[in-house]
Amino acid sequence: MDAIAATDYQSIVGPVSWKKGPVRNVSTTPLVGGQWVKGDKFRYEIKIANNSAYPDIKTVKKFEPIAY
């Protein structure tokens, strides 16, 4: 429990810190927008399309209408 409580690092989803809160033992991560598209490696992959809440996470595409 002490190791988790001491966690404060940059991860693939942005900063993760159990020290900052908003309340004890809670870590929040930045919210970005993604869109599932047909992938190259997998059948579908999520691509980040909006990072307005956390610009340090890069976008790789713009949102597109889904064709049915």
mmCIF file as Biopython writes it, N, C-alpha, C and O atoms, coordinates in Angstrom:
data_model
#
loop_
_atom_site.group_PDB
_atom_site.id
_atom_site.type_symbol
_atom_site.label_atom_id
_atom_site.label_alt_id
_atom_site.label_comp_id
_atom_site.label_asym_id
_atom_site.label_entity_id
_atom_site.label_seq_id
_atom_site.pdbx_PDB_ins_code
_atom_site.Cartn_x
_atom_site.Cartn_y
_atom_site.Cartn_z
_atom_site.occupancy
_atom_site.B_iso_or_equiv
_atom_site.auth_seq_id
_atom_site.auth_asym_id
_atom_site.pdbx_PDB_model_num
ATOM 1   N N  . MET A ? 1  ? 0.813   -1.180 0.000   1.0 0.0 1  A 1 
ATOM 2   C CA . MET A ? 1  ? 0.000   0.000  0.000   1.0 0.0 1  A 1 
ATOM 3   C C  . MET A ? 1  ? 0.865   1.255  0.000   1.0 0.0 1  A 1 
ATOM 4   O O  . MET A ? 1  ? 0.504   2.264  -0.607  1.0 0.0 1  A 1 
ATOM 5   N N  . ASP A ? 2  ? 1.990   1.191  0.673   1.0 0.0 2  A 1 
ATOM 6   C CA . ASP A ? 2  ? 2.862   2.359  0.709   1.0 0.0 2  A 1 
ATOM 7   C C  . ASP A ? 2  ? 3.411   2.690  -0.675  1.0 0.0 2  A 1 
ATOM 8   O O  . ASP A ? 2  ? 3.521   3.863  -1.032  1.0 0.0 2  A 1 
ATOM 9   N N  . ALA A ? 3  ? 3.756   1.669  -1.459  1.0 0.0 3  A 1 
ATOM 10  C CA . ALA A ? 3  ? 4.291   1.889  -2.806  1.0 0.0 3  A 1 
ATOM 11  C C  . ALA A ? 3  ? 3.247   2.531  -3.711  1.0 0.0 3  A 1 
ATOM 12  O O  . ALA A ? 3  ? 3.562   3.442  -4.476  1.0 0.0 3  A 1 
ATOM 13  N N  . ILE A ? 4  ? 2.019   2.064  -3.629  1.0 0.0 4  A 1 
ATOM 14  C CA . ILE A ? 4  ? 0.952   2.666  -4.446  1.0 0.0 4  A 1 
ATOM 15  C C  . ILE A ? 4  ? 0.716   4.104  -4.015  1.0 0.0 4  A 1 
ATOM 16  O O  . ILE A ? 4  ? 0.599   4.990  -4.861  1.0 0.0 4  A 1 
ATOM 17  N N  . ALA A ? 5  ? 0.646   4.344  -2.740  1.0 0.0 5  A 1 
ATOM 18  C CA . ALA A ? 5  ? 0.414   5.702  -2.233  1.0 0.0 5  A 1 
ATOM 19  C C  . ALA A ? 5  ? 1.524   6.660  -2.651  1.0 0.0 5  A 1 
ATOM 20  O O  . ALA A ? 5  ? 1.283   7.860  -2.782  1.0 0.0 5  A 1 
ATOM 21  N N  . ALA A ? 6  ? 2.739   6.150  -2.864  1.0 0.0 6  A 1 
ATOM 22  C CA . ALA A ? 6  ? 3.878   6.987  -3.243  1.0 0.0 6  A 1 
ATOM 23  C C  . ALA A ? 6  ? 3.997   7.180  -4.760  1.0 0.0 6  A 1 
ATOM 24  O O  . ALA A ? 6  ? 4.849   7.945  -5.213  1.0 0.0 6  A 1 
ATOM 25  N N  . THR A ? 7  ? 3.156   6.498  -5.551  1.0 0.0 7  A 1 
ATOM 26  C CA . THR A ? 7  ? 3.249   6.561  -7.011  1.0 0.0 7  A 1 
ATOM 27  C C  . THR A ? 7  ? 3.016   7.973  -7.523  1.0 0.0 7  A 1 
ATOM 28  O O  . THR A ? 7  ? 2.031   8.620  -7.169  1.0 0.0 7  A 1 
ATOM 29  N N  . ASP A ? 8  ? 3.932   8.443  -8.357  1.0 0.0 8  A 1 
ATOM 30  C CA . ASP A ? 8  ? 3.841   9.755  -8.999  1.0 0.0 8  A 1 
ATOM 31  C C  . ASP A ? 8  ? 4.729   9.704  -10.240 1.0 0.0 8  A 1 
ATOM 32  O O  . ASP A ? 8  ? 5.933   9.944  -10.141 1.0 0.0 8  A 1 
ATOM 33  N N  . TYR A ? 9  ? 4.152   9.392  -11.419 1.0 0.0 9  A 1 
ATOM 34  C CA . TYR A ? 9  ? 4.971   9.248  -12.621 1.0 0.0 9  A 1 
ATOM 35  C C  . TYR A ? 9  ? 4.172   9.559  -13.881 1.0 0.0 9  A 1 
ATOM 36  O O  . TYR A ? 9  ? 2.945   9.651  -13.840 1.0 0.0 9  A 1 
ATOM 37  N N  . GLN A ? 10 ? 4.869   9.719  -14.990 1.0 0.0 10 A 1 
ATOM 38  C CA . GLN A ? 10 ? 4.255   9.930  -16.297 1.0 0.0 10 A 1 
ATOM 39  C C  . GLN A ? 10 ? 3.980   8.567  -16.925 1.0 0.0 10 A 1 
ATOM 40  O O  . GLN A ? 10 ? 4.882   7.736  -17.021 1.0 0.0 10 A 1 
ATOM 41  N N  . SER A ? 11 ? 2.752   8.336  -17.348 1.0 0.0 11 A 1 
ATOM 42  C CA . SER A ? 11 ? 2.395   7.061  -17.954 1.0 0.0 11 A 1 
ATOM 43  C C  . SER A ? 11 ? 1.869   7.293  -19.366 1.0 0.0 11 A 1 
ATOM 44  O O  . SER A ? 11 ? 1.852   8.425  -19.849 1.0 0.0 11 A 1 
ATOM 45  N N  . ILE A ? 12 ? 1.446   6.231  -20.017 1.0 0.0 12 A 1 
ATOM 46  C CA . ILE A ? 12 ? 0.900   6.332  -21.371 1.0 0.0 12 A 1 
ATOM 47  C C  . ILE A ? 12 ? -0.390  7.161  -21.390 1.0 0.0 12 A 1 
ATOM 48  O O  . ILE A ? 12 ? -0.751  7.711  -22.431 1.0 0.0 12 A 1 
ATOM 49  N N  . VAL A ? 13 ? -1.076  7.254  -20.267 1.0 0.0 13 A 1 
ATOM 50  C CA . VAL A ? 13 ? -2.301  8.055  -20.182 1.0 0.0 13 A 1 
ATOM 51  C C  . VAL A ? 13 ? -2.063  9.410  -19.526 1.0 0.0 13 A 1 
ATOM 52  O O  . VAL A ? 13 ? -3.014  10.091 -19.143 1.0 0.0 13 A 1 
ATOM 53  N N  . GLY A ? 14 ? -0.800  9.802  -19.396 1.0 0.0 14 A 1 
ATOM 54  C CA . GLY A ? 14 ? -0.466  11.075 -18.762 1.0 0.0 14 A 1 
ATOM 55  C C  . GLY A ? 14 ? 0.002   10.856 -17.338 1.0 0.0 14 A 1 
ATOM 56  O O  . GLY A ? 14 ? 0.350   9.738  -16.957 1.0 0.0 14 A 1 
ATOM 57  N N  . PRO A ? 15 ? 0.013   11.924 -16.548 1.0 0.0 15 A 1 
ATOM 58  C CA . PRO A ? 15 ? 0.525   11.807 -15.175 1.0 0.0 15 A 1 
ATOM 59  C C  . PRO A ? 15 ? -0.394  10.966 -14.286 1.0 0.0 15 A 1 
ATOM 60  O O  . PRO A ? 15 ? -1.617  11.095 -14.340 1.0 0.0 15 A 1 
ATOM 61  N N  . VAL A ? 16 ? 0.211   10.112 -13.476 1.0 0.0 16 A 1 
ATOM 62  C CA . VAL A ? 16 ? -0.515  9.317  -12.489 1.0 0.0 16 A 1 
ATOM 63  C C  . VAL A ? 16 ? 0.113   9.606  -11.131 1.0 0.0 16 A 1 
ATOM 64  O O  . VAL A ? 16 ? 1.301   9.362  -10.920 1.0 0.0 16 A 1 
ATOM 65  N N  . SER A ? 17 ? -0.693  10.125 -10.218 1.0 0.0 17 A 1 
ATOM 66  C CA . SER A ? 17 ? -0.193  10.423 -8.880  1.0 0.0 17 A 1 
ATOM 67  C C  . SER A ? 17 ? -1.265  10.135 -7.850  1.0 0.0 17 A 1 
ATOM 68  O O  . SER A ? 17 ? -2.376  10.660 -7.930  1.0 0.0 17 A 1 
ATOM 69  N N  . TRP A ? 18 ? -0.928  9.306  -6.889  1.0 0.0 18 A 1 
ATOM 70  C CA . TRP A ? 18 ? -1.845  9.020  -5.790  1.0 0.0 18 A 1 
ATOM 71  C C  . TRP A ? 18 ? -1.652  10.041 -4.676  1.0 0.0 18 A 1 
ATOM 72  O O  . TRP A ? 18 ? -2.367  10.001 -3.674  1.0 0.0 18 A 1 
ATOM 73  N N  . LYS A ? 19 ? -0.702  10.949 -4.833  1.0 0.0 19 A 1 
ATOM 74  C CA . LYS A ? 19 ? -0.410  11.940 -3.797  1.0 0.0 19 A 1 
ATOM 75  C C  . LYS A ? 19 ? -1.314  13.168 -3.895  1.0 0.0 19 A 1 
ATOM 76  O O  . LYS A ? 19 ? -1.585  13.822 -2.888  1.0 0.0 19 A 1 
ATOM 77  N N  . LYS A ? 20 ? -1.783  13.481 -5.107  1.0 0.0 20 A 1 
ATOM 78  C CA . LYS A ? 20 ? -2.443  14.764 -5.348  1.0 0.0 20 A 1 
ATOM 79  C C  . LYS A ? 20 ? -3.954  14.750 -5.140  1.0 0.0 20 A 1 
ATOM 80  O O  . LYS A ? 20 ? -4.542  15.800 -4.881  1.0 0.0 20 A 1 
ATOM 81  N N  . GLY A ? 21 ? -4.581  13.615 -5.245  1.0 0.0 21 A 1 
ATOM 82  C CA . GLY A ? 21 ? -6.021  13.588 -5.026  1.0 0.0 21 A 1 
ATOM 83  C C  . GLY A ? 21 ? -6.816  13.669 -6.297  1.0 0.0 21 A 1 
ATOM 84  O O  . GLY A ? 21 ? -6.248  13.412 -7.359  1.0 0.0 21 A 1 
ATOM 85  N N  . PRO A ? 22 ? -8.031  13.992 -6.275  1.0 0.0 22 A 1 
ATOM 86  C CA . PRO A ? 22 ? -8.731  15.013 -5.510  1.0 0.0 22 A 1 
ATOM 87  C C  . PRO A ? 22 ? -9.018  14.655 -4.054  1.0 0.0 22 A 1 
ATOM 88  O O  . PRO A ? 22 ? -9.197  15.547 -3.224  1.0 0.0 22 A 1 
ATOM 89  N N  . VAL A ? 23 ? -9.063  13.381 -3.738  1.0 0.0 23 A 1 
ATOM 90  C CA . VAL A ? 23 ? -9.186  12.944 -2.348  1.0 0.0 23 A 1 
ATOM 91  C C  . VAL A ? 23 ? -8.162  11.835 -2.126  1.0 0.0 23 A 1 
ATOM 92  O O  . VAL A ? 23 ? -7.579  11.317 -3.078  1.0 0.0 23 A 1 
ATOM 93  N N  . ARG A ? 24 ? -7.954  11.483 -0.889  1.0 0.0 24 A 1 
ATOM 94  C CA . ARG A ? 24 ? -6.958  10.464 -0.547  1.0 0.0 24 A 1 
ATOM 95  C C  . ARG A ? 24 ? -7.214  9.159  -1.312  1.0 0.0 24 A 1 
ATOM 96  O O  . ARG A ? 24 ? -8.353  8.709  -1.432  1.0 0.0 24 A 1 
ATOM 97  N N  . ASN A ? 25 ? -6.135  8.565  -1.823  1.0 0.0 25 A 1 
ATOM 98  C CA . ASN A ? 25 ? -6.157  7.280  -2.523  1.0 0.0 25 A 1 
ATOM 99  C C  . ASN A ? 25 ? -6.901  7.301  -3.855  1.0 0.0 25 A 1 
ATOM 100 O O  . ASN A ? 25 ? -7.399  6.269  -4.304  1.0 0.0 25 A 1 
ATOM 101 N N  . VAL A ? 26 ? -6.979  8.466  -4.484  1.0 0.0 26 A 1 
ATOM 102 C CA . VAL A ? 26 ? -7.607  8.592  -5.808  1.0 0.0 26 A 1 
ATOM 103 C C  . VAL A ? 26 ? -6.622  9.249  -6.750  1.0 0.0 26 A 1 
ATOM 104 O O  . VAL A ? 26 ? -5.999  10.253 -6.406  1.0 0.0 26 A 1 
ATOM 105 N N  . SER A ? 27 ? -6.479  8.681  -7.944  1.0 0.0 27 A 1 
ATOM 106 C CA . SER A ? 27 ? -5.635  9.265  -8.982  1.0 0.0 27 A 1 
ATOM 107 C C  . SER A ? 27 ? -6.507  9.531  -10.199 1.0 0.0 27 A 1 
ATOM 108 O O  . SER A ? 27 ? -7.226  8.643  -10.657 1.0 0.0 27 A 1 
ATOM 109 N N  . THR A ? 28 ? -6.447  10.731 -10.714 1.0 0.0 28 A 1 
ATOM 110 C CA . THR A ? 28 ? -7.189  11.051 -11.931 1.0 0.0 28 A 1 
ATOM 111 C C  . THR A ? 28 ? -6.219  11.076 -13.104 1.0 0.0 28 A 1 
ATOM 112 O O  . THR A ? 28 ? -5.025  11.316 -12.924 1.0 0.0 28 A 1 
ATOM 113 N N  . THR A ? 29 ? -6.725  10.832 -14.288 1.0 0.0 29 A 1 
ATOM 114 C CA . THR A ? 29 ? -5.909  10.912 -15.496 1.0 0.0 29 A 1 
ATOM 115 C C  . THR A ? 29 ? -6.575  11.885 -16.452 1.0 0.0 29 A 1 
ATOM 116 O O  . THR A ? 29 ? -7.789  12.079 -16.380 1.0 0.0 29 A 1 
ATOM 117 N N  . PRO A ? 30 ? -5.809  12.502 -17.348 1.0 0.0 30 A 1 
ATOM 118 C CA . PRO A ? 30 ? -6.373  13.458 -18.283 1.0 0.0 30 A 1 
ATOM 119 C C  . PRO A ? 30 ? -7.389  12.790 -19.216 1.0 0.0 30 A 1 
ATOM 120 O O  . PRO A ? 30 ? -7.247  11.623 -19.583 1.0 0.0 30 A 1 
ATOM 121 N N  . LEU A ? 31 ? -8.392  13.544 -19.578 1.0 0.0 31 A 1 
ATOM 122 C CA . LEU A ? 31 ? -9.422  13.034 -20.469 1.0 0.0 31 A 1 
ATOM 123 C C  . LEU A ? 31 ? -9.156  13.526 -21.888 1.0 0.0 31 A 1 
ATOM 124 O O  . LEU A ? 31 ? -9.058  14.730 -22.125 1.0 0.0 31 A 1 
ATOM 125 N N  . VAL A ? 32 ? -9.040  12.603 -22.817 1.0 0.0 32 A 1 
ATOM 126 C CA . VAL A ? 32 ? -8.888  12.938 -24.232 1.0 0.0 32 A 1 
ATOM 127 C C  . VAL A ? 32 ? -9.959  12.183 -25.013 1.0 0.0 32 A 1 
ATOM 128 O O  . VAL A ? 32 ? -10.552 11.231 -24.507 1.0 0.0 32 A 1 
ATOM 129 N N  . GLY A ? 33 ? -10.200 12.613 -26.244 1.0 0.0 33 A 1 
ATOM 130 C CA . GLY A ? 33 ? -11.210 11.964 -27.072 1.0 0.0 33 A 1 
ATOM 131 C C  . GLY A ? 33 ? -10.573 11.099 -28.134 1.0 0.0 33 A 1 
ATOM 132 O O  . GLY A ? 33 ? -9.615  11.504 -28.792 1.0 0.0 33 A 1 
ATOM 133 N N  . GLY A ? 34 ? -11.114 9.904  -28.297 1.0 0.0 34 A 1 
ATOM 134 C CA . GLY A ? 34 ? -10.597 8.996  -29.307 1.0 0.0 34 A 1 
ATOM 135 C C  . GLY A ? 34 ? -11.712 8.457  -30.184 1.0 0.0 34 A 1 
ATOM 136 O O  . GLY A ? 34 ? -12.889 8.543  -29.836 1.0 0.0 34 A 1 
ATOM 137 N N  . GLN A ? 35 ? -11.334 7.909  -31.308 1.0 0.0 35 A 1 
ATOM 138 C CA . GLN A ? 35 ? -12.292 7.303  -32.225 1.0 0.0 35 A 1 
ATOM 139 C C  . GLN A ? 35 ? -11.739 5.968  -32.695 1.0 0.0 35 A 1 
ATOM 140 O O  . GLN A ? 35 ? -10.579 5.866  -33.094 1.0 0.0 35 A 1 
ATOM 141 N N  . TRP A ? 36 ? -12.584 4.947  -32.643 1.0 0.0 36 A 1 
ATOM 142 C CA . TRP A ? 36 ? -12.190 3.627  -33.116 1.0 0.0 36 A 1 
ATOM 143 C C  . TRP A ? 36 ? -12.230 3.617  -34.635 1.0 0.0 36 A 1 
ATOM 144 O O  . TRP A ? 36 ? -13.213 4.044  -35.241 1.0 0.0 36 A 1 
ATOM 145 N N  . VAL A ? 37 ? -11.161 3.130  -35.246 1.0 0.0 37 A 1 
ATOM 146 C CA . VAL A ? 37 ? -11.066 3.033  -36.704 1.0 0.0 37 A 1 
ATOM 147 C C  . VAL A ? 37 ? -10.513 1.664  -37.073 1.0 0.0 37 A 1 
ATOM 148 O O  . VAL A ? 37 ? -9.932  0.975  -36.234 1.0 0.0 37 A 1 
ATOM 149 N N  . LYS A ? 38 ? -10.695 1.271  -38.334 1.0 0.0 38 A 1 
ATOM 150 C CA . LYS A ? 38 ? -10.073 0.024  -38.789 1.0 0.0 38 A 1 
ATOM 151 C C  . LYS A ? 38 ? -8.577  0.173  -38.645 1.0 0.0 38 A 1 
ATOM 152 O O  . LYS A ? 38 ? -8.005  1.196  -39.022 1.0 0.0 38 A 1 
ATOM 153 N N  . GLY A ? 39 ? -7.941  -0.851 -38.096 1.0 0.0 39 A 1 
ATOM 154 C CA . GLY A ? 39 ? -6.534  -0.737 -37.765 1.0 0.0 39 A 1 
ATOM 155 C C  . GLY A ? 39 ? -5.597  -1.415 -38.733 1.0 0.0 39 A 1 
ATOM 156 O O  . GLY A ? 39 ? -6.013  -2.116 -39.656 1.0 0.0 39 A 1 
ATOM 157 N N  . ASP A ? 40 ? -4.321  -1.187 -38.498 1.0 0.0 40 A 1 
ATOM 158 C CA . ASP A ? 40 ? -3.262  -1.824 -39.276 1.0 0.0 40 A 1 
ATOM 159 C C  . ASP A ? 40 ? -2.801  -3.111 -38.592 1.0 0.0 40 A 1 
ATOM 160 O O  . ASP A ? 40 ? -2.614  -4.140 -39.242 1.0 0.0 40 A 1 
ATOM 161 N N  . LYS A ? 41 ? -2.622  -3.039 -37.271 1.0 0.0 41 A 1 
ATOM 162 C CA . LYS A ? 41 ? -2.137  -4.197 -36.523 1.0 0.0 41 A 1 
ATOM 163 C C  . LYS A ? 41 ? -3.299  -5.056 -36.010 1.0 0.0 41 A 1 
ATOM 164 O O  . LYS A ? 41 ? -3.224  -6.284 -36.010 1.0 0.0 41 A 1 
ATOM 165 N N  . PHE A ? 42 ? -4.366  -4.394 -35.576 1.0 0.0 42 A 1 
ATOM 166 C CA . PHE A ? 42 ? -5.549  -5.080 -35.060 1.0 0.0 42 A 1 
ATOM 167 C C  . PHE A ? 42 ? -6.748  -4.698 -35.915 1.0 0.0 42 A 1 
ATOM 168 O O  . PHE A ? 42 ? -6.688  -3.739 -36.685 1.0 0.0 42 A 1 
ATOM 169 N N  . ARG A ? 43 ? -7.828  -5.445 -35.780 1.0 0.0 43 A 1 
ATOM 170 C CA . ARG A ? 43 ? -9.001  -5.165 -36.617 1.0 0.0 43 A 1 
ATOM 171 C C  . ARG A ? 43 ? -9.490  -3.732 -36.401 1.0 0.0 43 A 1 
ATOM 172 O O  . ARG A ? 43 ? -9.807  -3.037 -37.366 1.0 0.0 43 A 1 
ATOM 173 N N  . TYR A ? 44 ? -9.553  -3.286 -35.150 1.0 0.0 44 A 1 
ATOM 174 C CA . TYR A ? 44 ? -9.907  -1.904 -34.822 1.0 0.0 44 A 1 
ATOM 175 C C  . TYR A ? 44 ? -8.891  -1.357 -33.835 1.0 0.0 44 A 1 
ATOM 176 O O  . TYR A ? 44 ? -8.395  -2.087 -32.976 1.0 0.0 44 A 1 
ATOM 177 N N  . GLU A ? 45 ? -8.585  -0.082 -33.957 1.0 0.0 45 A 1 
ATOM 178 C CA . GLU A ? 45 ? -7.657  0.595  -33.050 1.0 0.0 45 A 1 
ATOM 179 C C  . GLU A ? 45 ? -8.246  1.951  -32.689 1.0 0.0 45 A 1 
ATOM 180 O O  . GLU A ? 45 ? -8.927  2.578  -33.501 1.0 0.0 45 A 1 
ATOM 181 N N  . ILE A ? 46 ? -7.980  2.400  -31.466 1.0 0.0 46 A 1 
ATOM 182 C CA . ILE A ? 46 ? -8.456  3.716  -31.074 1.0 0.0 46 A 1 
ATOM 183 C C  . ILE A ? 46 ? -7.379  4.746  -31.396 1.0 0.0 46 A 1 
ATOM 184 O O  . ILE A ? 46 ? -6.198  4.543  -31.114 1.0 0.0 46 A 1 
ATOM 185 N N  . LYS A ? 47 ? -7.809  5.845  -31.988 1.0 0.0 47 A 1 
ATOM 186 C CA . LYS A ? 47 ? -6.899  6.932  -32.354 1.0 0.0 47 A 1 
ATOM 187 C C  . LYS A ? 47 ? -7.329  8.189  -31.609 1.0 0.0 47 A 1 
ATOM 188 O O  . LYS A ? 47 ? -8.511  8.533  -31.602 1.0 0.0 47 A 1 
ATOM 189 N N  . ILE A ? 48 ? -6.383  8.871  -30.987 1.0 0.0 48 A 1 
ATOM 190 C CA . ILE A ? 48 ? -6.686  10.087 -30.239 1.0 0.0 48 A 1 
ATOM 191 C C  . ILE A ? 48 ? -6.993  11.205 -31.231 1.0 0.0 48 A 1 
ATOM 192 O O  . ILE A ? 48 ? -6.195  11.506 -32.119 1.0 0.0 48 A 1 
ATOM 193 N N  . ALA A ? 49 ? -8.176  11.817 -31.061 1.0 0.0 49 A 1 
ATOM 194 C CA . ALA A ? 49 ? -8.624  12.848 -31.993 1.0 0.0 49 A 1 
ATOM 195 C C  . ALA A ? 49 ? -8.826  14.212 -31.325 1.0 0.0 49 A 1 
ATOM 196 O O  . ALA A ? 49 ? -8.925  15.225 -32.016 1.0 0.0 49 A 1 
ATOM 197 N N  . ASN A ? 50 ? -8.886  14.248 -30.006 1.0 0.0 50 A 1 
ATOM 198 C CA . ASN A ? 50 ? -9.049  15.524 -29.309 1.0 0.0 50 A 1 
ATOM 199 C C  . ASN A ? 50 ? -8.258  15.499 -28.021 1.0 0.0 50 A 1 
ATOM 200 O O  . ASN A ? 50 ? -8.396  14.584 -27.209 1.0 0.0 50 A 1 
ATOM 201 N N  . ASN A ? 51 ? -7.424  16.517 -27.840 1.0 0.0 51 A 1 
ATOM 202 C CA . ASN A ? 51 ? -6.604  16.613 -26.636 1.0 0.0 51 A 1 
ATOM 203 C C  . ASN A ? 51 ? -6.745  17.971 -25.967 1.0 0.0 51 A 1 
ATOM 204 O O  . ASN A ? 51 ? -5.826  18.422 -25.284 1.0 0.0 51 A 1 
ATOM 205 N N  . SER A ? 52 ? -7.886  18.630 -26.154 1.0 0.0 52 A 1 
ATOM 206 C CA . SER A ? 52 ? -8.045  19.997 -25.649 1.0 0.0 52 A 1 
ATOM 207 C C  . SER A ? 52 ? -7.893  20.087 -24.133 1.0 0.0 52 A 1 
ATOM 208 O O  . SER A ? 52 ? -7.475  21.130 -23.629 1.0 0.0 52 A 1 
ATOM 209 N N  . ALA A ? 53 ? -8.215  19.037 -23.396 1.0 0.0 53 A 1 
ATOM 210 C CA . ALA A ? 53 ? -8.065  19.056 -21.941 1.0 0.0 53 A 1 
ATOM 211 C C  . ALA A ? 53 ? -6.634  18.754 -21.503 1.0 0.0 53 A 1 
ATOM 212 O O  . ALA A ? 53 ? -6.254  19.071 -20.376 1.0 0.0 53 A 1 
ATOM 213 N N  . TYR A ? 54 ? -5.835  18.142 -22.384 1.0 0.0 54 A 1 
ATOM 214 C CA . TYR A ? 54 ? -4.460  17.784 -22.028 1.0 0.0 54 A 1 
ATOM 215 C C  . TYR A ? 54 ? -3.602  17.732 -23.284 1.0 0.0 54 A 1 
ATOM 216 O O  . TYR A ? 54 ? -3.400  16.657 -23.848 1.0 0.0 54 A 1 
ATOM 217 N N  . PRO A ? 55 ? -3.093  18.884 -23.732 1.0 0.0 55 A 1 
ATOM 218 C CA . PRO A ? 55 ? -2.339  18.957 -24.983 1.0 0.0 55 A 1 
ATOM 219 C C  . PRO A ? 55 ? -1.047  18.143 -25.022 1.0 0.0 55 A 1 
ATOM 220 O O  . PRO A ? 55 ? -0.500  17.932 -26.105 1.0 0.0 55 A 1 
ATOM 221 N N  . ASP A ? 56 ? -0.542  17.681 -23.880 1.0 0.0 56 A 1 
ATOM 222 C CA . ASP A ? 56 ? 0.687   16.881 -23.881 1.0 0.0 56 A 1 
ATOM 223 C C  . ASP A ? 56 ? 0.482   15.488 -24.490 1.0 0.0 56 A 1 
ATOM 224 O O  . ASP A ? 56 ? 1.450   14.831 -24.872 1.0 0.0 56 A 1 
ATOM 225 N N  . ILE A ? 57 ? -0.774  15.040 -24.580 1.0 0.0 57 A 1 
ATOM 226 C CA . ILE A ? 57 ? -1.072  13.775 -25.252 1.0 0.0 57 A 1 
ATOM 227 C C  . ILE A ? 57 ? -1.391  14.124 -26.701 1.0 0.0 57 A 1 
ATOM 228 O O  . ILE A ? 57 ? -2.364  14.828 -26.969 1.0 0.0 57 A 1 
ATOM 229 N N  . LYS A ? 58 ? -0.580  13.638 -27.637 1.0 0.0 58 A 1 
ATOM 230 C CA . LYS A ? 58 ? -0.716  14.070 -29.029 1.0 0.0 58 A 1 
ATOM 231 C C  . LYS A ? 58 ? -1.914  13.431 -29.722 1.0 0.0 58 A 1 
ATOM 232 O O  . LYS A ? 58 ? -2.299  12.300 -29.426 1.0 0.0 58 A 1 
ATOM 233 N N  . THR A ? 59 ? -2.489  14.183 -30.647 1.0 0.0 59 A 1 
ATOM 234 C CA . THR A ? 59 ? -3.566  13.650 -31.479 1.0 0.0 59 A 1 
ATOM 235 C C  . THR A ? 59 ? -2.944  13.031 -32.727 1.0 0.0 59 A 1 
ATOM 236 O O  . THR A ? 59 ? -1.850  13.410 -33.145 1.0 0.0 59 A 1 
ATOM 237 N N  . VAL A ? 60 ? -3.658  12.075 -33.314 1.0 0.0 60 A 1 
ATOM 238 C CA . VAL A ? 60 ? -3.152  11.421 -34.519 1.0 0.0 60 A 1 
ATOM 239 C C  . VAL A ? 60 ? -4.152  11.505 -35.676 1.0 0.0 60 A 1 
ATOM 240 O O  . VAL A ? 60 ? -3.841  11.101 -36.797 1.0 0.0 60 A 1 
ATOM 241 N N  . LYS A ? 61 ? -5.344  12.027 -35.406 1.0 0.0 61 A 1 
ATOM 242 C CA . LYS A ? 61 ? -6.347  12.175 -36.461 1.0 0.0 61 A 1 
ATOM 243 C C  . LYS A ? 61 ? -7.406  13.169 -36.005 1.0 0.0 61 A 1 
ATOM 244 O O  . LYS A ? 61 ? -7.416  13.576 -34.843 1.0 0.0 61 A 1 
ATOM 245 N N  . LYS A ? 62 ? -8.285  13.557 -36.900 1.0 0.0 62 A 1 
ATOM 246 C CA . LYS A ? 62 ? -9.439  14.375 -36.561 1.0 0.0 62 A 1 
ATOM 247 C C  . LYS A ? 62 ? -10.658 13.462 -36.500 1.0 0.0 62 A 1 
ATOM 248 O O  . LYS A ? 62 ? -10.699 12.421 -37.156 1.0 0.0 62 A 1 
ATOM 249 N N  . PHE A ? 63 ? -11.663 13.867 -35.695 1.0 0.0 63 A 1 
ATOM 250 C CA . PHE A ? 63 ? -12.902 13.102 -35.664 1.0 0.0 63 A 1 
ATOM 251 C C  . PHE A ? 63 ? -13.523 13.080 -37.057 1.0 0.0 63 A 1 
ATOM 252 O O  . PHE A ? 63 ? -13.511 14.090 -37.762 1.0 0.0 63 A 1 
ATOM 253 N N  . GLU A ? 64 ? -14.061 11.941 -37.450 1.0 0.0 64 A 1 
ATOM 254 C CA . GLU A ? 64 ? -14.717 11.802 -38.732 1.0 0.0 64 A 1 
ATOM 255 C C  . GLU A ? 64 ? -16.084 11.163 -38.537 1.0 0.0 64 A 1 
ATOM 256 O O  . GLU A ? 64 ? -16.261 10.351 -37.629 1.0 0.0 64 A 1 
ATOM 257 N N  . PRO A ? 65 ? -17.062 11.519 -39.381 1.0 0.0 65 A 1 
ATOM 258 C CA . PRO A ? 65 ? -18.364 10.860 -39.292 1.0 0.0 65 A 1 
ATOM 259 C C  . PRO A ? 65 ? -18.202 9.365  -39.576 1.0 0.0 65 A 1 
ATOM 260 O O  . PRO A ? 65 ? -17.360 8.959  -40.378 1.0 0.0 65 A 1 
ATOM 261 N N  . ILE A ? 66 ? -19.013 8.568  -38.913 1.0 0.0 66 A 1 
ATOM 262 C CA . ILE A ? 66 ? -18.973 7.133  -39.126 1.0 0.0 66 A 1 
ATOM 263 C C  . ILE A ? 66 ? -19.898 6.788  -40.297 1.0 0.0 66 A 1 
ATOM 264 O O  . ILE A ? 66 ? -21.076 7.146  -40.285 1.0 0.0 66 A 1 
ATOM 265 N N  . ALA A ? 67 ? -19.376 6.107  -41.284 1.0 0.0 67 A 1 
ATOM 266 C CA . ALA A ? 67 ? -20.180 5.690  -42.438 1.0 0.0 67 A 1 
ATOM 267 C C  . ALA A ? 67 ? -20.819 4.341  -42.122 1.0 0.0 67 A 1 
ATOM 268 O O  . ALA A ? 67 ? -20.124 3.385  -41.779 1.0 0.0 67 A 1 
ATOM 269 N N  . TYR A ? 68 ? -22.119 4.269  -42.237 1.0 0.0 68 A 1 
ATOM 270 C CA . TYR A ? 68 ? -22.846 3.014  -41.969 1.0 0.0 68 A 1 
ATOM 271 C C  . TYR A ? 68 ? -23.204 2.338  -43.267 1.0 0.0 68 A 1 
ATOM 272 O O  . TYR A ? 68 ? -23.818 1.271  -43.259 1.0 0.0 68 A 1 
#
